[in-house]
Amino acid sequence: MKIIASNWKMNGTHDEIHKYFKDLCLEEKNLSKTELIFALPFTLLYEALKINRNYFLKIFAQNCCYHSEDCGLTGEISTKMLSSIGVHGTILGHSERKQFGETLEVINMKIKSSLDEKLKVIFCIGETYDDYIENKTEEVIKYQIEKGLKNVKNLENIIFAYEPIWAINSNSDVDFENIRNISNLVKKICIDTKSYEPKIIYGGSVNLYNFRKILDIKDISGILVGKASLDSKKFSKMI
């Protein structure tokens, strides 16, 4: 089964989400071999869950607070709140969140909180352009996995999303060999240190022209699509 995940980022309104799912024409598709995930802004989660009554989609949040219990953190959304309305999971560790100062220690706490609330996690890992050209990708990936998953259990509920930071929202050609190497690396690390075989999806300028080749890479379980998934007609073709 392939994972096809859409990350809406900071896009979408109440009115737009209904038209979007209507245009996807999901009722016309055979989804028996596809796990569809939609990571949406907090404001659209409840509406998406209502729409989802007709399908078998997974609705994810794009972030969460590492405190699961009620407390006085103004503006935060806890994993308990997400779980209570039926959200299936969270995307954590995305490079765009790290721009707001999220450290691997904070991401680690968010992962634990999500898993404690029975939420699945898409854990984003990836290197900068400087890391890439200086051949530090493997070193960076190992460090991110070590710190991000420190003392984490229930690893079967974690999906790795390999997203080279330099490839996100860019017109760069996808480095298929690099994807293959990193997916092999992540798999080896998890088998050697965690005794389990992970699911790995790829994100980073995924589009209609390259997604098939990405899905054909051994050890890649799916794709995480950002900008291209906002166009319902294009994303419908990928599905």
C-alpha positions as CSV (number, residue, x, y, z in Angstrom):
1,M,0.0,0.0,0.0
2,K,1.3,3.4,-1.0
3,I,1.0,6.5,1.2
4,I,-0.1,9.7,-0.7
5,A,0.0,12.6,1.8
6,S,-1.0,16.2,1.1
7,N,0.4,19.1,3.2
8,W,-1.8,22.2,2.7
9,K,0.5,24.4,4.8
10,M,-1.1,27.8,5.5
11,N,-3.7,27.5,2.8
12,G,-7.4,26.9,2.5
13,T,-10.7,28.2,3.9
14,H,-14.0,26.7,5.0
15,D,-15.6,27.2,1.6
16,E,-12.6,26.1,-0.4
17,I,-12.3,22.7,1.3
18,H,-15.7,21.5,0.2
19,K,-15.0,22.4,-3.5
20,Y,-11.6,20.8,-3.2
21,F,-12.8,17.4,-2.1
22,K,-15.7,17.5,-4.6
23,D,-13.2,18.1,-7.4
24,L,-11.0,15.2,-6.2
25,C,-13.8,12.8,-7.2
26,L,-12.6,10.2,-4.7
27,E,-15.8,8.1,-5.1
28,E,-14.6,7.3,-8.6
29,K,-11.2,6.0,-7.5
30,N,-10.0,2.6,-6.4
31,L,-8.3,3.4,-3.1
32,S,-7.8,-0.2,-1.9
33,K,-4.0,0.1,-2.3
34,T,-3.6,3.7,-1.2
35,E,-3.5,5.4,2.2
36,L,-4.6,9.0,1.7
37,I,-3.4,11.6,4.3
38,F,-4.4,15.2,4.4
39,A,-2.4,17.5,6.7
40,L,-4.5,20.6,7.2
41,P,-4.5,23.9,9.1
42,F,-6.2,23.7,12.5
43,T,-9.1,25.7,11.3
44,L,-10.1,23.1,8.7
45,L,-9.6,19.9,10.7
46,Y,-13.1,19.5,12.0
47,E,-14.7,20.3,8.7
48,A,-12.4,17.8,7.0
49,L,-13.4,15.1,9.5
50,K,-17.1,15.7,8.7
51,I,-16.3,15.4,4.9
52,N,-14.3,12.3,5.6
53,R,-17.5,10.4,6.8
54,N,-17.9,9.3,3.1
55,Y,-14.2,8.2,2.6
56,F,-11.4,6.4,4.4
57,L,-9.0,9.3,4.6
58,K,-6.5,10.1,7.4
59,I,-6.8,13.7,8.6
60,F,-3.6,15.1,10.2
61,A,-2.7,18.3,12.0
62,Q,0.4,20.2,10.9
63,N,1.7,20.8,14.4
64,C,0.8,20.3,18.1
65,C,1.9,21.3,21.5
66,Y,4.1,19.0,23.5
67,H,1.8,19.4,26.6
68,S,-1.0,17.0,26.3
69,E,-2.9,18.1,29.4
70,D,-5.0,21.3,29.8
71,C,-2.8,24.3,30.8
72,G,-2.4,28.0,30.4
73,L,-0.4,28.1,27.1
74,T,-2.3,30.7,25.1
75,G,-2.5,29.9,21.4
76,E,-1.4,26.3,21.6
77,I,-3.3,23.1,20.5
78,S,-2.6,20.0,22.5
79,T,-2.5,16.4,21.3
80,K,-5.4,15.7,23.6
81,M,-7.5,18.3,21.8
82,L,-6.7,16.8,18.4
83,S,-7.4,13.3,19.5
84,S,-10.7,14.4,21.1
85,I,-12.2,15.5,17.7
86,G,-11.0,12.4,15.8
87,V,-7.8,13.7,14.2
88,H,-5.6,10.7,13.1
89,G,-2.1,12.2,13.4
90,T,0.4,15.0,13.2
91,I,3.2,16.2,11.0
92,L,6.2,17.0,13.2
93,G,9.7,18.3,12.6
94,H,9.0,20.1,9.3
95,S,11.7,22.4,8.2
96,E,9.2,25.3,8.0
97,R,8.4,24.8,11.7
98,K,12.0,24.8,12.6
99,Q,12.2,28.3,11.2
100,F,10.0,29.2,14.2
101,G,12.7,27.9,16.5
102,E,11.7,24.3,17.0
103,T,14.6,22.2,18.2
104,L,14.9,18.4,18.0
105,E,14.4,18.3,21.8
106,V,11.0,20.0,21.3
107,I,10.1,17.8,18.4
108,N,11.0,14.8,20.5
109,M,8.5,15.9,23.2
110,K,5.8,16.5,20.5
111,I,6.3,13.0,19.1
112,K,6.0,11.4,22.5
113,S,2.9,13.4,23.3
114,S,1.3,12.5,19.9
115,L,2.0,8.8,20.4
116,D,0.6,8.9,23.9
117,E,-2.7,10.1,22.5
118,K,-2.7,7.3,19.9
119,L,-2.0,9.8,17.1
120,K,0.2,8.7,14.2
121,V,3.3,10.8,13.4
122,I,4.9,11.9,10.2
123,F,8.4,12.8,11.3
124,C,10.2,15.0,8.9
125,I,14.0,14.8,8.4
126,G,16.2,16.4,5.9
127,E,19.4,18.3,5.2
128,T,20.2,21.9,4.1
129,Y,21.8,22.7,0.8
130,D,25.1,23.3,2.5
131,D,24.9,19.8,4.2
132,Y,24.1,18.3,0.8
133,I,27.0,19.8,-1.2
134,E,29.4,19.1,1.7
135,N,28.4,15.5,1.8
136,K,27.1,15.7,5.3
137,T,23.6,14.4,4.6
138,E,24.1,11.0,6.2
139,E,25.6,12.6,9.4
140,V,22.7,15.0,9.6
141,I,20.0,12.3,9.1
142,K,21.5,10.1,11.7
143,Y,21.6,13.0,14.2
144,Q,18.0,13.9,13.6
145,I,16.8,10.4,14.1
146,E,18.8,9.9,17.2
147,K,17.6,13.1,18.8
148,G,14.1,13.2,17.5
149,L,13.3,9.6,18.5
150,K,15.2,9.5,21.8
151,N,13.3,7.2,24.3
152,V,10.4,7.0,21.8
153,K,8.3,3.9,21.8
154,N,5.4,2.7,19.5
155,L,7.7,3.3,16.5
156,E,5.3,1.4,14.3
157,N,3.1,4.5,14.4
158,I,5.8,6.8,13.0
159,I,6.2,7.5,9.2
160,F,9.5,9.1,8.2
161,A,9.2,11.9,5.6
162,Y,12.6,12.5,4.0
163,E,12.5,16.2,2.8
164,P,15.8,17.7,1.6
165,I,15.3,21.3,2.8
166,W,16.9,22.7,-0.3
167,A,14.3,20.9,-2.5
168,I,11.2,22.2,-0.8
169,N,9.3,24.8,-2.9
170,S,12.1,24.8,-5.5
171,N,12.4,24.0,-9.1
172,S,15.4,21.7,-8.5
173,D,15.6,18.4,-10.2
174,V,14.8,15.5,-7.8
175,D,18.0,13.6,-6.9
176,F,16.6,10.0,-7.2
177,E,19.9,8.4,-6.2
178,N,20.0,10.6,-3.1
179,I,16.5,9.5,-2.2
180,R,17.5,5.9,-2.7
181,N,20.6,6.2,-0.5
182,I,18.8,8.0,2.3
183,S,15.8,5.7,2.4
184,N,18.3,2.8,2.7
185,L,20.1,4.7,5.5
186,V,17.0,5.3,7.5
187,K,15.9,1.7,7.1
188,K,19.3,0.5,8.3
189,I,19.4,2.8,11.3
190,C,15.9,1.8,12.4
191,I,16.6,-2.0,12.0
192,D,20.0,-1.8,13.7
193,T,19.0,0.5,16.6
194,K,15.3,0.2,17.0
195,S,14.7,-3.4,15.6
196,Y,11.9,-2.4,13.3
197,E,11.5,-1.6,9.6
198,P,10.1,1.9,9.0
199,K,7.8,3.4,6.4
200,I,9.6,6.2,4.5
201,I,7.9,8.7,2.3
202,Y,9.5,11.5,0.2
203,G,8.7,15.2,0.0
204,G,10.4,18.1,-1.7
205,S,9.0,19.5,-5.0
206,V,6.9,16.4,-5.7
207,N,4.8,17.0,-8.8
208,L,2.9,15.3,-11.7
209,Y,6.2,14.8,-13.6
210,N,8.3,13.0,-11.0
211,F,6.0,11.3,-8.5
212,R,5.8,8.0,-10.4
213,K,9.6,7.6,-10.5
214,I,9.7,8.5,-6.7
215,L,7.1,5.8,-5.9
216,D,9.1,3.3,-7.9
217,I,12.2,3.7,-5.6
218,K,12.7,0.7,-3.4
219,D,12.0,1.3,0.3
220,I,9.9,4.4,-0.5
221,S,6.4,3.9,0.8
222,G,4.9,7.1,-0.6
223,I,5.0,10.8,-1.2
224,L,4.4,14.0,0.8
225,V,3.1,16.6,-1.6
226,G,3.0,20.3,-0.7
227,K,2.2,23.0,-3.3
228,A,1.2,20.5,-6.1
229,S,-1.5,19.0,-3.8
230,L,-3.3,22.3,-3.5
231,D,-4.5,21.9,-7.1
232,S,-7.3,19.4,-6.8
233,K,-7.2,18.3,-10.4
234,K,-3.4,17.7,-10.4
235,F,-3.6,15.9,-7.1
236,S,-6.5,13.8,-8.3
237,K,-4.3,12.6,-11.1
238,M,-1.6,11.5,-8.6
239,I,-4.2,9.6,-6.6
